[in-house]
Amino acid sequence: MHYFRWKWHPLLLMPLCFALSGSAVAQVNIFTGETMKQMRLDAGWYNSVSLDSTYLAGNTELLTLITRCRSDYLAKTYHGFVFGSLQLGRKSGTFFTNKGMAHGRIIRKLTRHFAVEAFVQKQFNTSILLSDRNLAGGGARFAVIPSNPRLNLYLGIGAMWEHELLNAAKIDEMNTRIVRATNYINWSGQLGERLTSSATGYYQVHVNRVVDYRILLEGNVTFQLTTRLAFPLRLNFRYDNEPPASIEKYDVEIFNGLRYTF
């Protein structure tokens, strides 16, 4: 089963999307409404590809394209997936690439309520001076509401090694290697016959400095127009209690559009 998603931004949302386009979610929504449907199907590969585009003209000419792809492999006791995203843009005739991410995760189910998982990630985001970010970690996942066709709730606890290179011009001052505790809550549910929702929230804290923490959220609500056509609304939120100098503590992204499934 393959998915292709094409998303558009209405004119009234363009200024908001550009004003808030500096965020970077440091993890990904582990289980979405689509994923939960897939996990009740046969074992195998399930893939999705999406494209978000926004265009602004007038005082500033700006075009951005965000591509996302995800592949899930489902087995009886294993669930693995890889996810990638890349944002490209053109401003005043000049092309640029300002953020991207690649994430891989494998989950091993041990009991109906308990699983272990491991993940790796690579990321960059020039809007928050992030030249390079590498993660490797793992932990445990607990199913608070397992095997419910309309509602799923998971809690995750773990740790990760984090290497960040911030602002290449100041490499000696901003090259960090630390260990963080990473904890998350994941929710997905069937709100109605045509309405689904999912969200993943993370709390990541330095193990030796509790004031150095981040709160991350990725959520979406999707209205199914037909069996193949849907209208999703997605929100990304990032809060860093100790950001680099001149960088705001929080970022927000809001996207909406159309998704075609076949």
Order of alpha helices (4+ residues) and beta strands (2+ residues): beta-alpha-alpha-beta-beta-beta-beta-beta-beta-beta-alpha-beta-beta-beta-beta-beta-beta
